[in-house]
Amino acid sequence: MSNVDNSGNKSKLPAKVSIFHLFLVLMGANLMMLLTPNFGMLNSFLFIPDIYTWSAVILGVALLGMGFNGLYKKF
């Protein structure tokens, strides 16, 4: 009776969230939300040239990609 296998009762440890990668995701989302050409919040009432808006969108997508890549850490 003492040789019963209890490996099915072990629970998985929760994944940890990296604060730095979470910050990258938030920064990328904010850049895209504010500066997307013709749809962004800042572009609705300010004139911002396209060179800055498209650069901000590309940077926002890159930050989102880097942030989601290492967001969760499993132990």
PyMOL Python script that loads the backbone (N, CA, C, O; Angstrom):
from pymol import cmd

cmd.read_pdbstr("""\
ATOM      1  N   MET A   1       0.804  -1.183   0.000  1.00  0.00           N
ATOM      2  CA  MET A   1       0.000   0.000   0.000  1.00  0.00           C
ATOM      3  C   MET A   1       0.853   1.255   0.000  1.00  0.00           C
ATOM      4  O   MET A   1       0.410   2.280  -0.517  1.00  0.00           O
ATOM      5  N   SER A   2       2.027   1.222   0.543  1.00  0.00           N
ATOM      6  CA  SER A   2       2.846   2.422   0.618  1.00  0.00           C
ATOM      7  C   SER A   2       3.559   2.716  -0.704  1.00  0.00           C
ATOM      8  O   SER A   2       4.165   3.779  -0.838  1.00  0.00           O
ATOM      9  N   ASN A   3       3.505   1.818  -1.673  1.00  0.00           N
ATOM     10  CA  ASN A   3       4.186   2.009  -2.945  1.00  0.00           C
ATOM     11  C   ASN A   3       3.256   2.571  -4.018  1.00  0.00           C
ATOM     12  O   ASN A   3       3.489   2.353  -5.207  1.00  0.00           O
ATOM     13  N   VAL A   4       2.222   3.277  -3.624  1.00  0.00           N
ATOM     14  CA  VAL A   4       1.259   3.832  -4.570  1.00  0.00           C
ATOM     15  C   VAL A   4       1.878   5.054  -5.243  1.00  0.00           C
ATOM     16  O   VAL A   4       2.482   5.903  -4.588  1.00  0.00           O
ATOM     17  N   ASP A   5       1.714   5.125  -6.565  1.00  0.00           N
ATOM     18  CA  ASP A   5       2.262   6.245  -7.338  1.00  0.00           C
ATOM     19  C   ASP A   5       1.313   7.443  -7.241  1.00  0.00           C
ATOM     20  O   ASP A   5       0.172   7.370  -7.696  1.00  0.00           O
ATOM     21  N   ASN A   6       1.780   8.530  -6.658  1.00  0.00           N
ATOM     22  CA  ASN A   6       0.970   9.736  -6.502  1.00  0.00           C
ATOM     23  C   ASN A   6       1.368  10.835  -7.490  1.00  0.00           C
ATOM     24  O   ASN A   6       1.105  12.009  -7.229  1.00  0.00           O
ATOM     25  N   SER A   7       1.982  10.492  -8.594  1.00  0.00           N
ATOM     26  CA  SER A   7       2.449  11.513  -9.532  1.00  0.00           C
ATOM     27  C   SER A   7       1.284  12.213 -10.232  1.00  0.00           C
ATOM     28  O   SER A   7       1.481  13.309 -10.755  1.00  0.00           O
ATOM     29  N   GLY A   8       0.111  11.650 -10.266  1.00  0.00           N
ATOM     30  CA  GLY A   8      -1.039  12.283 -10.883  1.00  0.00           C
ATOM     31  C   GLY A   8      -1.625  13.397 -10.044  1.00  0.00           C
ATOM     32  O   GLY A   8      -2.411  14.196 -10.552  1.00  0.00           O
ATOM     33  N   ASN A   9      -1.270  13.473  -8.787  1.00  0.00           N
ATOM     34  CA  ASN A   9      -1.828  14.475  -7.897  1.00  0.00           C
ATOM     35  C   ASN A   9      -1.011  15.772  -7.851  1.00  0.00           C
ATOM     36  O   ASN A   9      -1.434  16.740  -7.220  1.00  0.00           O
ATOM     37  N   LYS A  10       0.137  15.802  -8.501  1.00  0.00           N
ATOM     38  CA  LYS A  10       0.973  17.000  -8.476  1.00  0.00           C
ATOM     39  C   LYS A  10       0.354  18.079  -9.347  1.00  0.00           C
ATOM     40  O   LYS A  10      -0.065  17.813 -10.474  1.00  0.00           O
ATOM     41  N   SER A  11       0.298  19.274  -8.831  1.00  0.00           N
ATOM     42  CA  SER A  11      -0.243  20.380  -9.617  1.00  0.00           C
ATOM     43  C   SER A  11       0.906  21.140 -10.263  1.00  0.00           C
ATOM     44  O   SER A  11       2.025  21.152  -9.751  1.00  0.00           O
ATOM     45  N   LYS A  12       0.619  21.766 -11.377  1.00  0.00           N
ATOM     46  CA  LYS A  12       1.633  22.537 -12.084  1.00  0.00           C
ATOM     47  C   LYS A  12       1.807  23.886 -11.407  1.00  0.00           C
ATOM     48  O   LYS A  12       0.852  24.467 -10.893  1.00  0.00           O
ATOM     49  N   LEU A  13       3.029  24.371 -11.416  1.00  0.00           N
ATOM     50  CA  LEU A  13       3.308  25.678 -10.855  1.00  0.00           C
ATOM     51  C   LEU A  13       2.798  26.751 -11.825  1.00  0.00           C
ATOM     52  O   LEU A  13       2.875  26.569 -13.040  1.00  0.00           O
ATOM     53  N   PRO A  14       2.289  27.844 -11.310  1.00  0.00           N
ATOM     54  CA  PRO A  14       1.807  28.902 -12.207  1.00  0.00           C
ATOM     55  C   PRO A  14       2.970  29.591 -12.914  1.00  0.00           C
ATOM     56  O   PRO A  14       4.078  29.668 -12.385  1.00  0.00           O
ATOM     57  N   ALA A  15       2.701  30.084 -14.103  1.00  0.00           N
ATOM     58  CA  ALA A  15       3.723  30.797 -14.862  1.00  0.00           C
ATOM     59  C   ALA A  15       3.908  32.190 -14.277  1.00  0.00           C
ATOM     60  O   ALA A  15       2.950  32.816 -13.825  1.00  0.00           O
ATOM     61  N   LYS A  16       5.142  32.667 -14.290  1.00  0.00           N
ATOM     62  CA  LYS A  16       5.426  34.012 -13.807  1.00  0.00           C
ATOM     63  C   LYS A  16       5.412  34.981 -14.977  1.00  0.00           C
ATOM     64  O   LYS A  16       5.792  34.626 -16.093  1.00  0.00           O
ATOM     65  N   VAL A  17       4.977  36.191 -14.719  1.00  0.00           N
ATOM     66  CA  VAL A  17       4.910  37.223 -15.741  1.00  0.00           C
ATOM     67  C   VAL A  17       6.097  38.161 -15.560  1.00  0.00           C
ATOM     68  O   VAL A  17       6.350  38.651 -14.459  1.00  0.00           O
ATOM     69  N   SER A  18       6.810  38.402 -16.633  1.00  0.00           N
ATOM     70  CA  SER A  18       7.943  39.319 -16.603  1.00  0.00           C
ATOM     71  C   SER A  18       7.429  40.754 -16.675  1.00  0.00           C
ATOM     72  O   SER A  18       6.709  41.112 -17.607  1.00  0.00           O
ATOM     73  N   ILE A  19       7.793  41.565 -15.703  1.00  0.00           N
ATOM     74  CA  ILE A  19       7.335  42.952 -15.645  1.00  0.00           C
ATOM     75  C   ILE A  19       7.919  43.759 -16.801  1.00  0.00           C
ATOM     76  O   ILE A  19       7.234  44.607 -17.373  1.00  0.00           O
ATOM     77  N   PHE A  20       9.172  43.503 -17.146  1.00  0.00           N
ATOM     78  CA  PHE A  20       9.812  44.215 -18.248  1.00  0.00           C
ATOM     79  C   PHE A  20       9.097  43.946 -19.571  1.00  0.00           C
ATOM     80  O   PHE A  20       8.855  44.872 -20.347  1.00  0.00           O
ATOM     81  N   HIS A  21       8.760  42.687 -19.829  1.00  0.00           N
ATOM     82  CA  HIS A  21       8.072  42.359 -21.076  1.00  0.00           C
ATOM     83  C   HIS A  21       6.640  42.883 -21.074  1.00  0.00           C
ATOM     84  O   HIS A  21       6.113  43.248 -22.124  1.00  0.00           O
ATOM     85  N   LEU A  22       6.017  42.922 -19.924  1.00  0.00           N
ATOM     86  CA  LEU A  22       4.694  43.528 -19.822  1.00  0.00           C
ATOM     87  C   LEU A  22       4.757  45.016 -20.149  1.00  0.00           C
ATOM     88  O   LEU A  22       3.870  45.542 -20.821  1.00  0.00           O
ATOM     89  N   PHE A  23       5.802  45.698 -19.678  1.00  0.00           N
ATOM     90  CA  PHE A  23       6.017  47.100 -19.993  1.00  0.00           C
ATOM     91  C   PHE A  23       6.225  47.302 -21.497  1.00  0.00           C
ATOM     92  O   PHE A  23       5.725  48.273 -22.065  1.00  0.00           O
ATOM     93  N   LEU A  24       6.959  46.391 -22.142  1.00  0.00           N
ATOM     94  CA  LEU A  24       7.151  46.484 -23.592  1.00  0.00           C
ATOM     95  C   LEU A  24       5.829  46.341 -24.347  1.00  0.00           C
ATOM     96  O   LEU A  24       5.589  47.054 -25.322  1.00  0.00           O
ATOM     97  N   VAL A  25       4.984  45.433 -23.904  1.00  0.00           N
ATOM     98  CA  VAL A  25       3.677  45.245 -24.536  1.00  0.00           C
ATOM     99  C   VAL A  25       2.824  46.499 -24.374  1.00  0.00           C
ATOM    100  O   VAL A  25       2.176  46.930 -25.328  1.00  0.00           O
ATOM    101  N   LEU A  26       2.817  47.083 -23.193  1.00  0.00           N
ATOM    102  CA  LEU A  26       2.021  48.291 -22.966  1.00  0.00           C
ATOM    103  C   LEU A  26       2.533  49.469 -23.782  1.00  0.00           C
ATOM    104  O   LEU A  26       1.734  50.230 -24.327  1.00  0.00           O
ATOM    105  N   MET A  27       3.836  49.632 -23.876  1.00  0.00           N
ATOM    106  CA  MET A  27       4.406  50.724 -24.673  1.00  0.00           C
ATOM    107  C   MET A  27       4.094  50.557 -26.156  1.00  0.00           C
ATOM    108  O   MET A  27       3.762  51.531 -26.831  1.00  0.00           O
ATOM    109  N   GLY A  28       4.197  49.335 -26.667  1.00  0.00           N
ATOM    110  CA  GLY A  28       3.884  49.087 -28.068  1.00  0.00           C
ATOM    111  C   GLY A  28       2.416  49.327 -28.378  1.00  0.00           C
ATOM    112  O   GLY A  28       2.083  49.889 -29.421  1.00  0.00           O
ATOM    113  N   ALA A  29       1.546  48.909 -27.483  1.00  0.00           N
ATOM    114  CA  ALA A  29       0.119  49.124 -27.702  1.00  0.00           C
ATOM    115  C   ALA A  29      -0.228  50.607 -27.650  1.00  0.00           C
ATOM    116  O   ALA A  29      -1.057  51.077 -28.430  1.00  0.00           O
ATOM    117  N   ASN A  30       0.396  51.346 -26.739  1.00  0.00           N
ATOM    118  CA  ASN A  30       0.145  52.787 -26.658  1.00  0.00           C
ATOM    119  C   ASN A  30       0.626  53.517 -27.896  1.00  0.00           C
ATOM    120  O   ASN A  30      -0.068  54.399 -28.401  1.00  0.00           O
ATOM    121  N   LEU A  31       1.798  53.165 -28.390  1.00  0.00           N
ATOM    122  CA  LEU A  31       2.294  53.801 -29.607  1.00  0.00           C
ATOM    123  C   LEU A  31       1.348  53.565 -30.775  1.00  0.00           C
ATOM    124  O   LEU A  31       1.053  54.481 -31.543  1.00  0.00           O
ATOM    125  N   MET A  32       0.885  52.350 -30.899  1.00  0.00           N
ATOM    126  CA  MET A  32      -0.014  52.046 -32.016  1.00  0.00           C
ATOM    127  C   MET A  32      -1.369  52.722 -31.845  1.00  0.00           C
ATOM    128  O   MET A  32      -1.950  53.200 -32.818  1.00  0.00           O
ATOM    129  N   MET A  33      -1.869  52.763 -30.629  1.00  0.00           N
ATOM    130  CA  MET A  33      -3.184  53.355 -30.391  1.00  0.00           C
ATOM    131  C   MET A  33      -3.156  54.872 -30.599  1.00  0.00           C
ATOM    132  O   MET A  33      -4.122  55.446 -31.102  1.00  0.00           O
ATOM    133  N   LEU A  34      -2.075  55.509 -30.222  1.00  0.00           N
ATOM    134  CA  LEU A  34      -2.008  56.961 -30.325  1.00  0.00           C
ATOM    135  C   LEU A  34      -1.624  57.457 -31.711  1.00  0.00           C
ATOM    136  O   LEU A  34      -2.152  58.474 -32.161  1.00  0.00           O
ATOM    137  N   LEU A  35      -0.731  56.776 -32.391  1.00  0.00           N
ATOM    138  CA  LEU A  35      -0.121  57.348 -33.579  1.00  0.00           C
ATOM    139  C   LEU A  35      -0.414  56.619 -34.885  1.00  0.00           C
ATOM    140  O   LEU A  35       0.271  56.875 -35.875  1.00  0.00           O
ATOM    141  N   THR A  36      -1.383  55.734 -34.934  1.00  0.00           N
ATOM    142  CA  THR A  36      -1.724  55.070 -36.183  1.00  0.00           C
ATOM    143  C   THR A  36      -2.270  56.098 -37.173  1.00  0.00           C
ATOM    144  O   THR A  36      -3.168  56.866 -36.827  1.00  0.00           O
ATOM    145  N   PRO A  37      -1.741  56.124 -38.402  1.00  0.00           N
ATOM    146  CA  PRO A  37      -2.210  57.125 -39.379  1.00  0.00           C
ATOM    147  C   PRO A  37      -3.706  56.989 -39.667  1.00  0.00           C
ATOM    148  O   PRO A  37      -4.206  55.886 -39.891  1.00  0.00           O
ATOM    149  N   ASN A  38      -4.404  58.105 -39.659  1.00  0.00           N
ATOM    150  CA  ASN A  38      -5.836  58.237 -39.952  1.00  0.00           C
ATOM    151  C   ASN A  38      -6.750  57.618 -38.900  1.00  0.00           C
ATOM    152  O   ASN A  38      -7.965  57.790 -39.000  1.00  0.00           O
ATOM    153  N   PHE A  39      -6.240  56.915 -37.906  1.00  0.00           N
ATOM    154  CA  PHE A  39      -7.094  56.300 -36.890  1.00  0.00           C
ATOM    155  C   PHE A  39      -6.639  56.586 -35.466  1.00  0.00           C
ATOM    156  O   PHE A  39      -7.422  56.411 -34.532  1.00  0.00           O
ATOM    157  N   GLY A  40      -5.427  57.009 -35.277  1.00  0.00           N
ATOM    158  CA  GLY A  40      -4.879  57.211 -33.942  1.00  0.00           C
ATOM    159  C   GLY A  40      -5.527  58.370 -33.212  1.00  0.00           C
ATOM    160  O   GLY A  40      -6.066  59.286 -33.833  1.00  0.00           O
ATOM    161  N   MET A  41      -5.473  58.324 -31.899  1.00  0.00           N
ATOM    162  CA  MET A  41      -6.104  59.360 -31.090  1.00  0.00           C
ATOM    163  C   MET A  41      -5.427  60.719 -31.257  1.00  0.00           C
ATOM    164  O   MET A  41      -6.106  61.744 -31.327  1.00  0.00           O
ATOM    165  N   LEU A  42      -4.104  60.734 -31.320  1.00  0.00           N
ATOM    166  CA  LEU A  42      -3.419  62.010 -31.511  1.00  0.00           C
ATOM    167  C   LEU A  42      -3.615  62.549 -32.924  1.00  0.00           C
ATOM    168  O   LEU A  42      -3.636  63.763 -33.128  1.00  0.00           O
ATOM    169  N   ASN A  43      -3.755  61.666 -33.887  1.00  0.00           N
ATOM    170  CA  ASN A  43      -3.956  62.104 -35.269  1.00  0.00           C
ATOM    171  C   ASN A  43      -5.368  62.618 -35.513  1.00  0.00           C
ATOM    172  O   ASN A  43      -5.627  63.234 -36.547  1.00  0.00           O
ATOM    173  N   SER A  44      -6.267  62.381 -34.598  1.00  0.00           N
ATOM    174  CA  SER A  44      -7.632  62.869 -34.803  1.00  0.00           C
ATOM    175  C   SER A  44      -7.740  64.378 -34.586  1.00  0.00           C
ATOM    176  O   SER A  44      -8.612  65.020 -35.171  1.00  0.00           O
ATOM    177  N   PHE A  45      -6.860  64.959 -33.744  1.00  0.00           N
ATOM    178  CA  PHE A  45      -6.958  66.400 -33.522  1.00  0.00           C
ATOM    179  C   PHE A  45      -5.648  67.147 -33.736  1.00  0.00           C
ATOM    180  O   PHE A  45      -5.635  68.375 -33.654  1.00  0.00           O
ATOM    181  N   LEU A  46      -4.560  66.461 -34.004  1.00  0.00           N
ATOM    182  CA  LEU A  46      -3.291  67.106 -34.316  1.00  0.00           C
ATOM    183  C   LEU A  46      -2.808  66.640 -35.681  1.00  0.00           C
ATOM    184  O   LEU A  46      -3.097  65.516 -36.093  1.00  0.00           O
ATOM    185  N   PHE A  47      -2.083  67.486 -36.375  1.00  0.00           N
ATOM    186  CA  PHE A  47      -1.461  67.059 -37.619  1.00  0.00           C
ATOM    187  C   PHE A  47      -0.054  66.571 -37.304  1.00  0.00           C
ATOM    188  O   PHE A  47       0.813  67.348 -36.903  1.00  0.00           O
ATOM    189  N   ILE A  48       0.159  65.286 -37.489  1.00  0.00           N
ATOM    190  CA  ILE A  48       1.474  64.683 -37.288  1.00  0.00           C
ATOM    191  C   ILE A  48       1.887  64.092 -38.631  1.00  0.00           C
ATOM    192  O   ILE A  48       1.138  63.301 -39.204  1.00  0.00           O
ATOM    193  N   PRO A  49       3.057  64.454 -39.145  1.00  0.00           N
ATOM    194  CA  PRO A  49       3.476  63.944 -40.454  1.00  0.00           C
ATOM    195  C   PRO A  49       3.569  62.422 -40.488  1.00  0.00           C
ATOM    196  O   PRO A  49       3.797  61.765 -39.473  1.00  0.00           O
ATOM    197  N   ASP A  50       3.384  61.894 -41.683  1.00  0.00           N
ATOM    198  CA  ASP A  50       3.363  60.434 -41.852  1.00  0.00           C
ATOM    199  C   ASP A  50       4.689  59.773 -41.520  1.00  0.00           C
ATOM    200  O   ASP A  50       4.708  58.609 -41.120  1.00  0.00           O
ATOM    201  N   ILE A  51       5.774  60.468 -41.672  1.00  0.00           N
ATOM    202  CA  ILE A  51       7.074  59.866 -41.355  1.00  0.00           C
ATOM    203  C   ILE A  51       7.150  59.469 -39.884  1.00  0.00           C
ATOM    204  O   ILE A  51       7.764  58.459 -39.541  1.00  0.00           O
ATOM    205  N   TYR A  52       6.531  60.259 -39.024  1.00  0.00           N
ATOM    206  CA  TYR A  52       6.546  59.941 -37.591  1.00  0.00           C
ATOM    207  C   TYR A  52       5.507  58.874 -37.236  1.00  0.00           C
ATOM    208  O   TYR A  52       5.761  58.009 -36.397  1.00  0.00           O
ATOM    209  N   THR A  53       4.357  58.938 -37.866  1.00  0.00           N
ATOM    210  CA  THR A  53       3.304  57.984 -37.507  1.00  0.00           C
ATOM    211  C   THR A  53       3.648  56.574 -37.965  1.00  0.00           C
ATOM    212  O   THR A  53       3.463  55.620 -37.209  1.00  0.00           O
ATOM    213  N   TRP A  54       4.146  56.427 -39.189  1.00  0.00           N
ATOM    214  CA  TRP A  54       4.483  55.085 -39.664  1.00  0.00           C
ATOM    215  C   TRP A  54       5.678  54.519 -38.917  1.00  0.00           C
ATOM    216  O   TRP A  54       5.743  53.315 -38.669  1.00  0.00           O
ATOM    217  N   SER A  55       6.617  55.374 -38.559  1.00  0.00           N
ATOM    218  CA  SER A  55       7.750  54.917 -37.743  1.00  0.00           C
ATOM    219  C   SER A  55       7.276  54.448 -36.370  1.00  0.00           C
ATOM    220  O   SER A  55       7.768  53.448 -35.847  1.00  0.00           O
ATOM    221  N   ALA A  56       6.325  55.167 -35.790  1.00  0.00           N
ATOM    222  CA  ALA A  56       5.791  54.778 -34.481  1.00  0.00           C
ATOM    223  C   ALA A  56       5.014  53.472 -34.562  1.00  0.00           C
ATOM    224  O   ALA A  56       5.069  52.665 -33.634  1.00  0.00           O
ATOM    225  N   VAL A  57       4.292  53.248 -35.656  1.00  0.00           N
ATOM    226  CA  VAL A  57       3.554  51.991 -35.817  1.00  0.00           C
ATOM    227  C   VAL A  57       4.520  50.820 -35.953  1.00  0.00           C
ATOM    228  O   VAL A  57       4.305  49.765 -35.355  1.00  0.00           O
ATOM    229  N   ILE A  58       5.574  50.996 -36.726  1.00  0.00           N
ATOM    230  CA  ILE A  58       6.565  49.927 -36.887  1.00  0.00           C
ATOM    231  C   ILE A  58       7.261  49.639 -35.560  1.00  0.00           C
ATOM    232  O   ILE A  58       7.471  48.480 -35.202  1.00  0.00           O
ATOM    233  N   LEU A  59       7.615  50.690 -34.838  1.00  0.00           N
ATOM    234  CA  LEU A  59       8.228  50.519 -33.522  1.00  0.00           C
ATOM    235  C   LEU A  59       7.252  49.859 -32.543  1.00  0.00           C
ATOM    236  O   LEU A  59       7.664  49.027 -31.735  1.00  0.00           O
ATOM    237  N   GLY A  60       5.971  50.219 -32.604  1.00  0.00           N
ATOM    238  CA  GLY A  60       4.966  49.604 -31.738  1.00  0.00           C
ATOM    239  C   GLY A  60       4.784  48.128 -32.006  1.00  0.00           C
ATOM    240  O   GLY A  60       4.654  47.339 -31.070  1.00  0.00           O
ATOM    241  N   VAL A  61       4.774  47.743 -33.271  1.00  0.00           N
ATOM    242  CA  VAL A  61       4.657  46.319 -33.616  1.00  0.00           C
ATOM    243  C   VAL A  61       5.887  45.556 -33.139  1.00  0.00           C
ATOM    244  O   VAL A  61       5.769  44.438 -32.638  1.00  0.00           O
ATOM    245  N   ALA A  62       7.069  46.157 -33.291  1.00  0.00           N
ATOM    246  CA  ALA A  62       8.294  45.508 -32.820  1.00  0.00           C
ATOM    247  C   ALA A  62       8.281  45.344 -31.302  1.00  0.00           C
ATOM    248  O   ALA A  62       8.678  44.298 -30.789  1.00  0.00           O
ATOM    249  N   LEU A  63       7.828  46.369 -30.584  1.00  0.00           N
ATOM    250  CA  LEU A  63       7.753  46.259 -29.128  1.00  0.00           C
ATOM    251  C   LEU A  63       6.738  45.209 -28.693  1.00  0.00           C
ATOM    252  O   LEU A  63       6.975  44.479 -27.730  1.00  0.00           O
ATOM    253  N   LEU A  64       5.618  45.128 -29.388  1.00  0.00           N
ATOM    254  CA  LEU A  64       4.631  44.089 -29.070  1.00  0.00           C
ATOM    255  C   LEU A  64       5.210  42.700 -29.294  1.00  0.00           C
ATOM    256  O   LEU A  64       5.017  41.800 -28.476  1.00  0.00           O
ATOM    257  N   GLY A  65       5.913  42.531 -30.391  1.00  0.00           N
ATOM    258  CA  GLY A  65       6.519  41.231 -30.675  1.00  0.00           C
ATOM    259  C   GLY A  65       7.548  40.832 -29.641  1.00  0.00           C
ATOM    260  O   GLY A  65       7.559  39.693 -29.172  1.00  0.00           O
ATOM    261  N   MET A  66       8.421  41.773 -29.281  1.00  0.00           N
ATOM    262  CA  MET A  66       9.435  41.472 -28.266  1.00  0.00           C
ATOM    263  C   MET A  66       8.796  41.242 -26.896  1.00  0.00           C
ATOM    264  O   MET A  66       9.259  40.397 -26.130  1.00  0.00           O
ATOM    265  N   GLY A  67       7.747  41.982 -26.591  1.00  0.00           N
ATOM    266  CA  GLY A  67       7.104  41.839 -25.290  1.00  0.00           C
ATOM    267  C   GLY A  67       6.371  40.524 -25.132  1.00  0.00           C
ATOM    268  O   GLY A  67       6.478  39.873 -24.093  1.00  0.00           O
ATOM    269  N   PHE A  68       5.621  40.123 -26.162  1.00  0.00           N
ATOM    270  CA  PHE A  68       4.884  38.862 -26.069  1.00  0.00           C
ATOM    271  C   PHE A  68       5.811  37.653 -26.159  1.00  0.00           C
ATOM    272  O   PHE A  68       5.454  36.560 -25.721  1.00  0.00           O
ATOM    273  N   ASN A  69       6.998  37.849 -26.727  1.00  0.00           N
ATOM    274  CA  ASN A  69       7.936  36.731 -26.868  1.00  0.00           C
ATOM    275  C   ASN A  69       8.407  36.210 -25.520  1.00  0.00           C
ATOM    276  O   ASN A  69       8.542  34.997 -25.362  1.00  0.00           O
ATOM    277  N   GLY A  70       8.660  37.059 -24.554  1.00  0.00           N
ATOM    278  CA  GLY A  70       9.171  36.604 -23.273  1.00  0.00           C
ATOM    279  C   GLY A  70       8.282  36.970 -22.106  1.00  0.00           C
ATOM    280  O   GLY A  70       8.768  37.138 -20.988  1.00  0.00           O
ATOM    281  N   LEU A  71       6.982  37.098 -22.345  1.00  0.00           N
ATOM    282  CA  LEU A  71       6.080  37.562 -21.303  1.00  0.00           C
ATOM    283  C   LEU A  71       5.933  36.557 -20.165  1.00  0.00           C
ATOM    284  O   LEU A  71       5.960  36.947 -18.997  1.00  0.00           O
ATOM    285  N   TYR A  72       5.778  35.288 -20.478  1.00  0.00           N
ATOM    286  CA  TYR A  72       5.559  34.275 -19.457  1.00  0.00           C
ATOM    287  C   TYR A  72       6.812  33.432 -19.255  1.00  0.00           C
ATOM    288  O   TYR A  72       7.463  33.023 -20.217  1.00  0.00           O
ATOM    289  N   LYS A  73       7.142  33.177 -17.985  1.00  0.00           N
ATOM    290  CA  LYS A  73       8.272  32.337 -17.653  1.00  0.00           C
ATOM    291  C   LYS A  73       7.751  31.143 -16.880  1.00  0.00           C
ATOM    292  O   LYS A  73       7.054  31.299 -15.877  1.00  0.00           O
ATOM    293  N   LYS A  74       8.086  29.957 -17.344  1.00  0.00           N
ATOM    294  CA  LYS A  74       7.673  28.741 -16.639  1.00  0.00           C
ATOM    295  C   LYS A  74       8.829  28.199 -15.829  1.00  0.00           C
ATOM    296  O   LYS A  74       9.982  28.273 -16.252  1.00  0.00           O
ATOM    297  N   PHE A  75       8.526  27.659 -14.676  1.00  0.00           N
ATOM    298  CA  PHE A  75       9.551  27.087 -13.817  1.00  0.00           C
ATOM    299  C   PHE A  75       9.313  25.628 -13.635  1.00  0.00           C
ATOM    300  O   PHE A  75      10.076  24.960 -12.937  1.00  0.00           O
TER     301      PHE A  75
END
""", "prot")
cmd.dss("prot")
cmd.show_as("cartoon", "prot")
cmd.util.cbc("prot")
cmd.orient("prot")
